[in-house]
Every structure is written in structure tokens, then in C-alpha cells.
Amino acid sequence: MPIPTLKGLHVVQKIALKELIEYAGNNSHLARMLGLPVSTVNSWVVRGRISLQGAELVQANEYLKEEFPLERLRPETSF
């Protein structure tokens, strides 16, 4: 697998975050599912990627973890 460029990595992360939020319903639902304030999820949206800690919380969530593995949310962790 080729190593993505930094710009490509950001695009992948942004798309994965958008899909995660849509899967959960909206920012508020995702925050509730992860036990976080909505402002945290909103900050991910502004940055265009989920934090590593947030991605780890997704992995601990039975409803989300199979559809959104760590490598999908934070692909740089697989290198």
C-alpha cells in the first residue's frame, strides 16, 4: 500500500469523521454515545479529524467499533 501524502491523509480523516457522525445521527448523538461534551465533537469537525483519544473511545463502543476501526479514523496509526 502506498504511503498517502499529508493532504491525502487529511482528506481521508475528514471523510471518515463525516461518515462516523452520519452513522451516529449527528454531533450530539455521537458525543452522547462516547460520553463526551458536544463541544469536543464539534472541535473534531473544525479540525477535520477525530482525536486519537476519540478514535480509541469509538473502539470501546460496541455499536461503532466494527464499522469504524481505528485504521479508518486515524489511518496514520497503521504505519
Long-range contacts (C-beta under 8 A, 24 or more apart in sequence): 3-79, 4-75, 9-75, 9-76, 10-48, 10-49, 12-75, 13-48, 13-49, 13-50, 13-73, 13-74, 13-75, 14-48, 14-49, 16-50, 16-68, 16-72, 16-73, 17-44, 17-45, 17-48, 17-49, 17-50, 17-73, 19-68, 20-50, 20-58, 20-64, 20-68, 20-73, 21-45, 23-64, 23-67, 23-68, 24-64, 33-61, 33-63, 33-64, 34-58, 34-61, 49-73, 49-74, 50-74, 52-77
